[in-house]
Amino acid sequence: MNGIVALVVFLTAFVLIATEKADKVKVVLIAAGAMAVLGLIPGAEVFHSQHAGIDWNAIFLLFGMMVIVGIIKQTGFFEFLGIWAAKKSRGRPYRLMVMLMVITAIASPFLDNVTTIMLVAPVTIVVCNRLAIAPQPYLIAEILASNIGGAATLIGDPPNIIIGSRAGLSFNDFLIHMTPIVTIVFVGFVLFTRVLFRHSFQFNPEKVANVTTLQERRAITNPALLLRCMIVLAGVIAGFCLHAVLHLAPSVIALVGAGVMLLVSGIDPADALREIEWRTLVFFMGLFVMVAGLVHTGVISAIGIWAIDVIGDNYFGAATALLLGSAVLGAFFDNIPYVATLAPIVEGLVSEVPDPSTGQALWWAFALGADFGGNGTAVAASANVVAIGLAAKAGHHISFWQFTKYGIIVTVLSTLMAWLYVWLRYFT
């Protein structure tokens, strides 16, 4: 009975968010409160549970990177990159979109995709404003590229970190098994954007002419501060890449980086805190609690157990179910708590597989489905929520359906390509 109540609360909230009938922050707070008040999740575990509750690692990672990006913004660096990108692309919309997507996809495997979006989105907004074009299609394309590119490595997408830890998979394992299909999917996506966003490519020769006369170097207002910020940012990126060696959570690295950035910049902390997307952080916390309600009442585990019973010893069917099922479910739940919840179920399934290589193939199917499913809707991945929040703060609203109508198409195509890859590589 509790499972039914939790599912009703979750679906009601999701419908309200999807239809934008009410403010999404208010919706998740009320839904999260209802989960706790109705006893669907123990009140204390909302804040302290390691596996089902608010993921403080994700929250403080976002917080730290928001501080870092906010300080870098004050140097004029994003204005510099915006002018540079506009000049290199000569204002051609498709060329500009490809440049921004490639930058995003190259960065995403080495930074987590949330950090990448927080660095690239401000640049995109600046350049689109300069060219007097709507930034929404470019931001959406970057989000999709980030979620695809981040799937390539162990540290590129938070779900991969969870899967790697649970399955004992290394950084090199991800490079060998995930990078090939991610590269193929990304190239296909770049070509497909020409059609997908064909109505969004507006060319304004007058604005382009005005931008090409600008000197991007003059946009840097404080070169000394920028140099210090870049050194700190490089240290943070190195920390992300070496977090397994350092035995430090990404959130700790981001918070230390934010503190050092404040120290070397001399900026008033109050000014830096004004750059924090508090609405986005609160939305995430509420969303985590909503998913926790489904976890504690057994809704998600019931789905997983049912799937195992149906699959039996049909391992290709198991891989297909994991890939397609994760893509579908991952489109409606944030893929971080989703993967954290399903990983033990997948581990149990893999333990029943006699051939270790076949068992590992199930993990790759699970990872691909969860990662690519992150493009399905506006709330399916952390990067989606963050980018939409940044756009809203800059005055460029991206609705749930404006994102989702593109995301669903990309998710379907990328998932089908991943399924073909899994079949050809592991089961033929």
C-alpha positions in Angstrom: 0.0 0.0 0.0 2.8 2.4 0.9 4.4 1.7 -2.5 1.2 2.8 -4.3 0.9 6.0 -2.2 4.6 6.8 -2.9 4.1 6.2 -6.6 1.0 8.4 -6.7 2.9 11.3 -4.9 5.9 10.9 -7.3 3.8 10.8 -10.5 1.6 13.7 -9.4 4.7 15.8 -8.7 6.3 14.7 -12.0 3.2 15.6 -14.0 3.0 19.1 -12.4 6.7 19.6 -13.2 6.3 18.4 -16.8 3.2 20.5 -17.5 4.6 23.5 -15.6 1.3 23.9 -13.8 3.2 25.0 -10.7 6.6 26.2 -9.7 8.9 23.1 -9.8 10.7 24.0 -6.5 7.4 24.3 -4.7 6.2 21.0 -6.2 9.3 19.0 -5.1 9.3 20.5 -1.6 5.6 19.6 -1.1 6.1 16.2 -2.5 9.2 15.5 -0.5 7.4 16.7 2.7 4.5 14.4 1.8 6.8 11.5 1.5 8.2 12.1 5.0 4.9 13.1 6.7 3.2 10.0 5.3 5.9 7.8 6.7 7.0 6.7 3.2 10.6 7.5 4.2 12.1 7.7 7.7 12.6 11.4 8.5 16.1 11.0 9.8 17.2 9.0 6.7 16.3 11.9 4.4 19.4 13.6 5.6 21.7 10.8 6.7 21.1 7.8 4.5 24.0 6.9 2.3 21.9 5.1 -0.4 18.4 6.7 -0.2 18.0 10.3 0.7 19.6 13.6 -0.2 22.9 13.0 -2.0 25.1 15.6 -0.2 28.1 14.7 -2.4 26.1 15.9 -5.5 24.7 19.0 -3.7 28.1 20.2 -2.4 29.8 19.4 -5.7 27.3 21.7 -7.4 27.7 24.3 -4.6 31.5 24.4 -4.9 31.5 24.6 -8.7 29.0 27.4 -8.6 31.3 29.4 -6.4 34.3 28.7 -8.6 32.4 29.6 -11.8 30.9 32.7 -10.2 34.4 34.0 -9.4 35.8 33.2 -12.8 32.9 35.1 -14.4 34.1 38.3 -12.7 37.3 38.2 -14.7 35.6 38.6 -18.0 36.8 35.2 -19.1 33.4 34.0 -20.4 33.0 37.2 -22.4 36.4 36.5 -23.9 35.5 32.9 -24.9 32.1 34.1 -26.3 33.7 36.6 -28.6 36.4 34.1 -29.6 33.8 31.4 -30.5 31.6 33.9 -32.4 34.6 35.0 -34.5 36.0 31.5 -35.2 32.5 30.3 -36.3 32.0 33.5 -38.3 28.6 33.7 -36.7 27.3 30.6 -38.7 24.8 29.0 -36.4 25.4 25.4 -37.2 29.2 25.8 -37.1 28.9 27.6 -33.8 26.7 24.8 -32.4 29.2 22.1 -33.5 32.1 24.0 -31.9 30.3 24.3 -28.6 29.2 20.7 -28.7 32.8 19.5 -29.4 34.2 21.6 -26.6 31.6 20.1 -24.3 32.1 16.5 -25.4 35.9 16.7 -25.1 35.6 18.1 -21.5 32.9 15.9 -20.3 34.9 12.6 -20.1 37.5 14.3 -17.8 35.2 16.5 -15.8 31.8 15.4 -14.5 29.2 16.6 -17.0 27.6 19.0 -14.4 31.0 20.8 -14.0 31.4 20.9 -17.8 27.9 22.5 -18.3 28.6 25.0 -15.6 31.7 26.1 -17.4 30.3 26.0 -21.0 26.8 27.4 -20.5 27.9 30.9 -19.5 30.0 31.1 -22.6 27.1 30.0 -24.7 24.7 32.6 -23.3 27.3 35.4 -23.8 28.0 34.5 -27.5 24.3 34.1 -28.3 23.5 37.4 -26.7 26.3 39.0 -28.8 24.9 37.5 -32.0 21.3 38.3 -31.0 20.2 34.6 -31.3 18.2 32.5 -28.9 20.6 30.5 -26.7 18.1 27.8 -25.8 18.8 25.4 -28.8 22.6 25.7 -28.2 22.2 25.0 -24.5 20.0 22.0 -25.2 22.5 20.7 -27.7 25.4 21.1 -25.2 23.4 19.3 -22.5 22.8 16.4 -24.8 26.4 16.3 -25.9 27.6 16.4 -22.3 25.5 13.5 -21.3 26.7 11.5 -24.3 30.4 12.5 -23.9 30.4 11.9 -20.1 29.4 8.3 -20.6 32.9 7.6 -22.1 34.8 7.4 -18.8 34.6 6.3 -15.2 34.6 10.0 -13.9 32.6 11.6 -16.8 29.1 10.8 -15.5 28.3 10.3 -11.8 26.3 7.0 -12.5 29.6 5.6 -13.9 31.4 6.2 -10.6 28.6 4.3 -8.8 28.7 1.4 -11.3 32.5 1.3 -11.4 32.6 1.1 -7.6 30.0 -1.6 -7.4 31.3 -3.7 -10.3 35.0 -3.3 -9.6 35.5 -1.7 -13.1 38.6 0.5 -13.6 39.1 3.8 -15.6 40.7 1.8 -18.4 37.8 -0.7 -18.5 35.5 2.2 -19.3 37.9 3.6 -21.9 38.0 0.2 -23.7 34.3 -0.7 -23.5 32.4 2.7 -23.4 34.5 5.1 -25.4 34.0 3.4 -28.8 30.2 3.5 -28.8 30.2 7.0 -27.2 32.4 8.3 -30.0 30.1 6.7 -32.6 26.9 8.1 -31.0 28.4 11.6 -30.6 29.5 11.8 -34.3 26.0 10.7 -35.3 24.5 13.2 -32.9 26.6 16.1 -34.4 25.4 15.2 -37.9 21.8 14.8 -36.7 21.7 18.3 -35.0 21.7 19.8 -38.5 18.2 18.4 -38.9 17.1 18.4 -35.3 17.6 22.1 -34.8 17.1 23.2 -38.3 14.5 25.8 -37.4 16.8 27.4 -34.8 19.7 28.4 -37.1 19.3 32.2 -37.5 22.0 34.2 -39.2 22.3 37.9 -38.5 25.0 39.4 -40.7 24.9 42.8 -39.1 25.4 41.4 -35.6 28.1 39.1 -36.8 29.9 42.1 -38.4 29.7 43.9 -35.1 31.1 41.0 -33.1 34.0 40.4 -35.5 35.3 43.9 -34.9 35.6 43.3 -31.2 38.9 42.5 -29.5 38.4 39.5 -27.3 41.5 40.3 -25.2 39.9 43.5 -24.0 37.1 41.5 -22.4 39.5 40.3 -19.7 39.0 42.8 -17.0 41.5 41.3 -14.5 44.3 39.3 -16.0 46.1 38.7 -12.7 43.0 37.3 -11.1 42.2 35.2 -14.1 45.7 33.6 -13.9 45.2 32.7 -10.3 41.7 31.3 -11.0 42.9 29.2 -13.8 45.7 27.7 -11.6 43.1 26.8 -9.0 40.7 25.4 -11.6 43.5 23.3 -13.0 44.1 21.9 -9.5 40.4 21.1 -9.1 40.3 19.3 -12.5 43.4 17.3 -11.6 41.7 16.5 -8.3 38.6 15.2 -10.1 40.8 13.0 -12.3 42.8 11.6 -9.3 39.9 11.4 -6.8 40.2 7.6 -6.6 43.9 7.9 -5.8 43.5 10.7 -3.4 40.5 9.0 -1.7 38.6 12.3 -1.7 35.0 12.7 -2.8 34.5 15.1 -5.8 32.4 17.3 -3.5 35.3 17.7 -1.1 37.6 18.6 -4.0 35.1 21.2 -5.3 34.6 22.7 -1.8 38.4 23.0 -1.2 38.8 24.6 -4.7 36.0 27.1 -3.9 37.7 28.0 -0.6 41.1 28.5 -2.3 39.5 30.5 -5.1 37.9 32.8 -2.5 41.3 33.1 -0.8 43.4 33.9 -3.9 40.8 36.2 -5.4 40.2 38.4 -2.4 36.5 38.6 -3.3 33.9 39.2 -0.6 32.3 35.8 0.1 28.9 37.5 0.1 29.4 38.5 -3.6 30.4 35.0 -4.5 27.4 33.5 -2.8 25.1 35.7 -4.9 26.1 33.5 -7.9 24.8 30.3 -6.3 21.8 28.8 -8.0 19.9 28.2 -4.7 16.7 27.2 -6.5 18.6 24.5 -8.4 20.1 23.1 -5.2 16.8 23.0 -3.4 15.1 21.4 -6.4 17.8 18.6 -6.3 17.3 18.0 -2.6 13.5 17.7 -3.0 14.0 15.4 -6.0 16.3 13.1 -4.1 13.8 12.8 -1.3 11.0 11.9 -3.8 13.1 9.1 -5.3 14.0 7.9 -1.8 10.3 7.4 -1.1 10.1 5.0 -4.0 13.2 3.3 -2.7 12.0 2.8 0.8 8.6 1.6 -0.2 10.2 -1.0 -2.5 8.8 0.3 -5.8 12.1 0.5 -7.6 13.4 -2.8 -6.2 10.1 -4.5 -7.1 10.6 -3.5 -10.7 14.1 -4.8 -10.7 13.2 -8.2 -9.1 10.3 -8.6 -11.6 12.7 -8.0 -14.4 15.1 -10.6 -13.1 12.3 -13.2 -12.8 11.2 -12.5 -16.4 14.7 -12.7 -17.8 15.8 -16.0 -16.4 18.9 -17.3 -18.1 18.4 -15.3 -21.3 21.5 -13.1 -20.8 21.1 -11.1 -24.1 17.5 -10.5 -23.0 18.9 -9.4 -19.6 21.3 -6.9 -21.3 18.5 -5.6 -23.5 16.2 -5.2 -20.6 18.9 -3.4 -18.6 19.8 -1.1 -21.4 16.3 -0.3 -22.6 14.7 -0.3 -19.1 17.4 2.0 -17.7 17.0 4.4 -20.6 13.2 4.6 -20.1 13.3 4.7 -16.3 16.4 6.9 -16.3 14.5 9.5 -18.4 12.0 10.0 -15.5 14.3 9.7 -12.5 17.5 11.5 -11.9 20.0 8.9 -13.0 22.3 9.3 -9.9 19.8 7.9 -7.3 18.3 5.6 -10.0 21.7 3.9 -10.6 22.5 3.9 -6.9 19.2 2.0 -6.3 19.4 -0.5 -9.1 23.2 -1.3 -8.9 22.7 -3.9 -6.1 20.0 -5.6 -8.2 22.3 -5.7 -11.2 25.1 -7.0 -9.0 22.8 -9.9 -7.9 21.9 -10.6 -11.5 25.5 -10.6 -12.6 26.5 -13.0 -9.8 24.2 -15.6 -11.3 25.9 -15.5 -14.7 28.5 -18.3 -15.1 30.6 -16.4 -17.7 32.4 -13.4 -16.2 32.7 -11.6 -19.6 28.9 -12.0 -20.1 28.3 -10.7 -16.6 30.5 -7.6 -17.4 28.5 -7.0 -20.5 25.4 -6.6 -18.4 27.2 -3.8 -16.4 28.0 -2.1 -19.7 24.4 -2.3 -20.9 23.2 -0.9 -17.6 25.7 2.0 -17.8 24.8 2.9 -21.4 21.1 2.8 -20.7 21.4 5.0 -17.6 23.8 7.5 -19.2 21.9 7.9 -22.4 18.6 7.9 -20.6 19.8 11.1 -18.9 18.9 12.9 -22.1 15.3 11.8 -22.0 13.7 14.6 -20.1 14.6 17.9 -18.4 14.9 16.2 -15.0 16.7 13.0 -16.0 20.2 14.1 -15.2 21.9 16.7 -13.0 23.4 18.5 -15.9 20.0 19.1 -17.4 18.6 20.8 -14.3 21.7 22.9 -13.8 21.8 24.2 -17.3 18.1 25.0 -17.3 18.6 26.9 -14.0 21.5 28.9 -15.4 19.5 29.8 -18.5 16.6 30.9 -16.4 18.8 33.1 -14.3 20.1 34.8 -17.5 16.5 35.4 -18.6 16.3 32.6 -21.2 13.5 30.2 -20.1 13.7 26.5 -21.2 10.5 24.7 -20.6 10.3 21.0 -19.6 8.8 20.1 -23.0 11.1 22.4 -25.0 14.0 20.3 -23.8 12.2 16.9 -23.7 11.0 17.0 -27.3 14.7 17.0 -28.4 15.9 14.8 -25.6 13.5 11.9 -26.2 14.5 11.7 -29.9 18.3 11.7 -29.1 17.7 9.1 -26.3 15.8 6.8 -28.6 18.4 6.9 -31.3 21.5 6.7 -29.0 19.9 3.8 -27.1 19.2 1.8 -30.2 22.8 2.4 -31.4 24.0 1.2 -28.0 21.8 -1.9 -28.1 23.3 -2.8 -31.5 26.8 -2.3 -30.1 26.1 -4.5 -27.1 24.7 -7.2 -29.3 27.5 -7.2 -31.9 30.4 -6.9 -29.3 29.3 -9.2 -26.6 26.7 -11.6 -27.9 27.7 -12.6 -31.5 
